[in-house]
């Protein structure tokens, strides 16, 4: 029922377009001061890092063909997985929330340090406040999909920022993260219903 058009980064559920987690969180991301070309290059590099880590976790990576610029990030990801005893049940898995009607791609779901966890891979220069709501959105969507909504509060939520030579691990525990995300969903739906143009939403 859930499809994804990679070329346009568009999610559809039963043929109808639904917003992505990233689009919904756009009002929390103040990137107006960042050079657009730099953003495009950073996004392309992040996609490449994700692809390398995904292929490695699926044991499908041809390391001989790996761009040398990606190797330190892959080594950092392997180091994280090794040091925290990670085992993955879901890798780059698309999820959908039936009542709030949003979709997204959950990077990893499985176990870290023996705890059931949801993990997001980052390759930028910092971890932003929007990451907490992002992870919470994935946790709630996945819990809904498996028919256990109460599980959303059980998952440990982690962001792993990879960089040349290591990684930064941050756990997100703020109980208001999902409320903040759901508020943005409600605002988006209200604006659409009443044909209100809100800059951050209309450009998401």
VOPAGU-2260 file (C-alpha; in pm, 1 decimal, decimal comma):
REM VOPAGU-2260
SITE   aa  ch    i         X         Y         Z
SITE  UNK   A    0       0,0       0,0       0,0
SITE  UNK   A    1     295,0     234,7      68,1
SITE  UNK   A    2     508,3     330,0    -232,4
SITE  UNK   A    3     803,4     561,2    -276,2
SITE  UNK   A    4     918,4     748,4    -586,6
SITE  UNK   A    5    1290,3     798,1    -535,3
SITE  UNK   A    6    1327,6    1048,9    -820,0
SITE  UNK   A    7    1081,0    1293,5    -663,6
SITE  UNK   A    8    1115,8    1167,7    -304,6
SITE  UNK   A    9     739,1    1120,4    -291,2
SITE  UNK   A   10     552,4     875,9     -68,1
SITE  UNK   A   11     206,7     750,4    -161,4
SITE  UNK   A   12     -33,2     540,8      38,6
SITE  UNK   A   13    -307,0     372,4    -164,3
SITE  UNK   A   14    -209,1     603,0    -448,9
SITE  UNK   A   15    -247,0     925,6    -249,7
SITE  UNK   A   16      52,2    1146,4    -177,3
SITE  UNK   A   17     140,3    1167,5     192,2
SITE  UNK   A   18     402,5    1396,0     348,6
SITE  UNK   A   19     734,0    1260,2     464,0
SITE  UNK   A   20     871,8    1295,1     815,0
SITE  UNK   A   21    1142,7    1524,3     676,6
SITE  UNK   A   22     889,1    1749,0     503,5
SITE  UNK   A   23     679,9    1780,5     817,8
SITE  UNK   A   24     986,9    1875,5    1021,8
SITE  UNK   A   25    1102,5    2139,0     772,4
SITE  UNK   A   26     976,6    2432,0     988,3
SITE  UNK   A   27    1219,9    2316,4    1259,3
SITE  UNK   A   28    1516,9    2328,7    1021,9
SITE  UNK   A   29    1653,4    2679,3     974,5
SITE  UNK   A   30    1869,4    2631,0     666,3
SITE  UNK   A   31    1801,5    2962,8     495,3
SITE  UNK   A   32    2151,8    3086,4     582,1
SITE  UNK   A   33    2321,3    2783,0     423,1
SITE  UNK   A   34    2444,8    2801,1      64,7
SITE  UNK   A   35    2203,3    2593,7    -153,4
SITE  UNK   A   36    2488,3    2433,2    -346,5
SITE  UNK   A   37    2651,3    2325,4     -20,8
SITE  UNK   A   38    2318,8    2175,6      91,1
SITE  UNK   A   39    2287,1    1980,1    -233,1
SITE  UNK   A   40    2639,6    1843,1    -204,6
SITE  UNK   A   41    2591,4    1753,3     161,6
SITE  UNK   A   42    2264,9    1577,1      78,7
SITE  UNK   A   43    2426,8    1378,7    -204,0
SITE  UNK   A   44    2713,9    1275,9      20,6
SITE  UNK   A   45    2472,8    1173,5     297,0
SITE  UNK   A   46    2279,4     955,3      52,9
SITE  UNK   A   47    2605,6     789,8     -53,2
SITE  UNK   A   48    2702,8     723,1     310,9
SITE  UNK   A   49    2362,1     567,6     376,6
SITE  UNK   A   50    2393,6     348,7      68,3
SITE  UNK   A   51    2738,9     224,4     168,0
SITE  UNK   A   52    2624,2     140,0     520,8
SITE  UNK   A   53    2310,7     -30,7     392,1
SITE  UNK   A   54    2499,6    -249,0     145,5
SITE  UNK   A   55    2751,4    -335,6     415,1
SITE  UNK   A   56    2481,4    -435,3     664,1
SITE  UNK   A   57    2319,6    -649,8     396,3
SITE  UNK   A   58    2663,0    -801,7     319,5
SITE  UNK   A   59    2632,5    -685,4     -41,0
SITE  UNK   A   60    2903,4    -418,6     -47,8
SITE  UNK   A   61    3185,1    -440,1    -301,6
SITE  UNK   A   62    3455,1    -255,9    -108,0
SITE  UNK   A   63    3684,3    -244,3    -411,0
SITE  UNK   A   64    3434,0     -11,7    -579,1
SITE  UNK   A   65    3384,4     212,2    -273,0
SITE  UNK   A   66    3469,6     580,4    -314,0
SITE  UNK   A   67    3770,3     653,0     -87,7
SITE  UNK   A   68    3585,3     951,3      60,8
SITE  UNK   A   69    3320,3     716,8     198,7
SITE  UNK   A   70    3557,3     465,3     356,7
SITE  UNK   A   71    3617,2     653,8     686,9
SITE  UNK   A   72    3240,4     686,8     735,2
SITE  UNK   A   73    3186,5     318,8     670,0
SITE  UNK   A   74    3464,1     234,7     917,9
SITE  UNK   A   75    3296,1     460,0    1175,6
SITE  UNK   A   76    2963,1     283,9    1120,1
SITE  UNK   A   77    3122,8     -56,6    1158,8
SITE  UNK   A   78    3292,5      62,7    1476,2
SITE  UNK   A   79    2960,6     179,3    1621,1
SITE  UNK   A   80    2786,8    -147,9    1536,1
SITE  UNK   A   81    3072,7    -350,2    1683,5
SITE  UNK   A   82    3108,9    -149,7    2004,7
SITE  UNK   A   83    2736,2    -155,0    2077,7
SITE  UNK   A   84    2664,2    -512,8    1973,0
SITE  UNK   A   85    2408,9    -408,1    1711,5
SITE  UNK   A   86    2188,9    -653,7    1525,5
SITE  UNK   A   87    1933,9    -526,4    1277,5
SITE  UNK   A   88    1581,3    -648,1    1208,9
SITE  UNK   A   89    1494,5    -365,7     967,2
SITE  UNK   A   90    1732,0    -180,8     733,8
SITE  UNK   A   91    1615,2     129,5     543,2
SITE  UNK   A   92    1253,1      31,9     604,5
SITE  UNK   A   93     962,6     250,3     493,5
SITE  UNK   A   94     696,4     312,4     755,9
SITE  UNK   A   95     352,2     473,9     756,0
SITE  UNK   A   96     132,7     612,7    1034,2
SITE  UNK   A   97    -233,1     535,1     950,3
SITE  UNK   A   98    -404,4     799,1    1162,5
SITE  UNK   A   99    -163,2    1090,6    1118,3
SITE  UNK   A  100     -99,1     990,2     755,7
SITE  UNK   A  101     272,5    1046,9     720,2
SITE  UNK   A  102     550,9     823,5     592,7
SITE  UNK   A  103     924,3     794,2     620,4
SITE  UNK   A  104    1224,0     568,1     592,7
SITE  UNK   A  105    1351,9     426,7     917,6
SITE  UNK   A  106    1729,4     374,1     891,9
SITE  UNK   A  107    1767,8      87,4    1139,7
SITE  UNK   A  108    1554,3    -104,2    1384,9
SITE  UNK   A  109    1693,9    -379,8    1601,8
SITE  UNK   A  110    1907,9    -417,0    1911,9
SITE  UNK   A  111    2191,1    -201,3    2046,4
SITE  UNK   A  112    2353,9    -282,7    2379,8
SITE  UNK   A  113    2076,6    -539,3    2426,0
SITE  UNK   A  114    1796,4    -282,0    2397,5
SITE  UNK   A  115    1537,5    -263,5    2121,9
SITE  UNK   A  116    1634,9      51,1    1936,8
SITE  UNK   A  117    1559,9     278,2    1644,7
SITE  UNK   A  118    1870,5     436,7    1495,6
SITE  UNK   A  119    1916,5     717,9    1245,8
SITE  UNK   A  120    2244,7     765,2    1059,0
SITE  UNK   A  121    2376,3    1119,2    1015,7
SITE  UNK   A  122    2679,9    1245,5     829,1
SITE  UNK   A  123    2650,6    1621,9     880,9
SITE  UNK   A  124    2843,1    1852,6    1110,5
SITE  UNK   A  125    2592,3    1852,6    1396,9
SITE  UNK   A  126    2286,4    1681,8    1544,4
SITE  UNK   A  127    1992,9    1921,6    1537,2
SITE  UNK   A  128    1695,1    1944,2    1779,6
SITE  UNK   A  129    1462,9    1811,2    1505,9
SITE  UNK   A  130    1629,6    1467,5    1528,1
SITE  UNK   A  131    1439,8    1379,4    1847,3
SITE  UNK   A  132    1096,0    1434,9    1690,6
SITE  UNK   A  133    1216,4    1261,3    1373,2
SITE  UNK   A  134    1310,1     943,7    1559,6
SITE  UNK   A  135     990,1     957,8    1761,7
SITE  UNK   A  136     786,5     981,9    1441,0
SITE  UNK   A  137     954,3     667,8    1307,9
SITE  UNK   A  138     903,3     485,8    1638,5
SITE  UNK   A  139     530,9     563,8    1647,9
SITE  UNK   A  140     476,5     473,6    1282,2
SITE  UNK   A  141     655,4     141,9    1320,5
SITE  UNK   A  142     466,7      59,6    1641,5
SITE  UNK   A  143     138,0     131,9    1464,0
SITE  UNK   A  144     234,1     -89,8    1171,8
SITE  UNK   A  145     302,6    -389,7    1394,7
SITE  UNK   A  146     -19,0    -329,4    1589,6
SITE  UNK   A  147     156,4    -244,4    1915,9
SITE  UNK   A  148     128,3     134,3    1960,5
SITE  UNK   A  149     247,9     113,6    2320,1
SITE  UNK   A  150     585,0      -9,2    2192,7
SITE  UNK   A  151     668,2     339,6    2064,9
SITE  UNK   A  152     771,9     445,7    2413,4
SITE  UNK   A  153     981,2     132,2    2466,8
SITE  UNK   A  154    1224,1     179,8    2179,1
SITE  UNK   A  155    1550,2     350,6    2255,7
SITE  UNK   A  156    1604,0     629,3    2006,2
SITE  UNK   A  157    1956,3     700,9    1884,3
SITE  UNK   A  158    2125,7     919,7    1626,4
SITE  UNK   A  159    2472,4     818,6    1511,8
SITE  UNK   A  160    2668,8    1100,1    1350,6
SITE  UNK   A  161    2950,1     954,6    1145,3
SITE  UNK   A  162    3263,8    1148,5    1067,9
SITE  UNK   A  163    3617,9    1084,7     947,8
SITE  UNK   A  164    3767,0     869,9    1223,1
SITE  UNK   A  165    3478,0     807,0    1455,2
SITE  UNK   A  166    3119,4     865,4    1552,9
SITE  UNK   A  167    2901,4    1063,2    1790,3
SITE  UNK   A  168    2616,0     876,2    1954,7
SITE  UNK   A  169    2320,6    1056,1    2109,2
SITE  UNK   A  170    2014,2     907,8    2274,4
SITE  UNK   A  171    1687,3    1103,0    2261,3
SITE  UNK   A  172    1458,5    1070,6    2563,4
SITE  UNK   A  173    1245,3    1387,5    2564,8
SITE  UNK   A  174     882,3    1272,5    2612,2
SITE  UNK   A  175     756,3    1580,0    2425,6
SITE  UNK   A  176     931,5    1486,6    2099,2
SITE  UNK   A  177     629,9    1314,8    1948,2
SITE  UNK   A  178     392,2    1586,7    2068,6
SITE  UNK   A  179     605,3    1842,7    1886,0
SITE  UNK   A  180     598,0    1633,6    1568,8
SITE  UNK   A  181     222,4    1567,0    1591,6
SITE  UNK   A  182     162,1    1940,9    1637,0
SITE  UNK   A  183     336,8    2008,5    1307,3
SITE  UNK   A  184     121,8    1741,6    1139,5
SITE  UNK   A  185    -193,5    1904,7    1279,2
SITE  UNK   A  186     -82,0    2250,8    1166,2
SITE  UNK   A  187      -4,8    2120,1     818,7
SITE  UNK   A  188    -345,8    1952,4     790,4
SITE  UNK   A  189    -527,0    2263,1     922,0
SITE  UNK   A  190    -349,2    2487,8     671,0
SITE  UNK   A  191    -435,2    2252,4     383,9
SITE  UNK   A  192    -800,0    2226,9     491,2
SITE  UNK   A  193    -844,8    2603,1     504,5
SITE  UNK   A  194    -615,9    2680,5     210,2
SITE  UNK   A  195    -383,4    2880,8     428,8
SITE  UNK   A  196     -38,9    2941,9     286,5
SITE  UNK   A  197     235,9    2904,9     542,9
SITE  UNK   A  198     580,9    2955,6     396,9
SITE  UNK   A  199     759,3    2671,8     577,2
SITE  UNK   A  200     479,8    2426,0     499,6
SITE  UNK   A  201     407,1    2522,2     141,0
SITE  UNK   A  202     776,6    2493,6      55,2
SITE  UNK   A  203     824,8    2161,5     238,8
